[in-house]
Amino acid sequence: MFDSIDEVLAGLHAQNYIADRALSTSVFLSLRLKNRFCWNARPGGED
């Protein structure tokens, strides 16, 4: 599990996701609140 928003951001970048701090914050809070975030796109924006 991630301990900070910066760790989430680094993890997303490591998987080739184009992410900013706002997205990383949403993912971090979703994980902390035990809600699952719905991913609708592949890494890098490819379909």
Summary of the structure (lengths in Angstrom):
residues: 47
radius of gyration: 10.4
end to end distance: 27.8
largest distance: 30.6
contacts: 92
relative contact order: 0.20
helix: 53%
strand: 0%
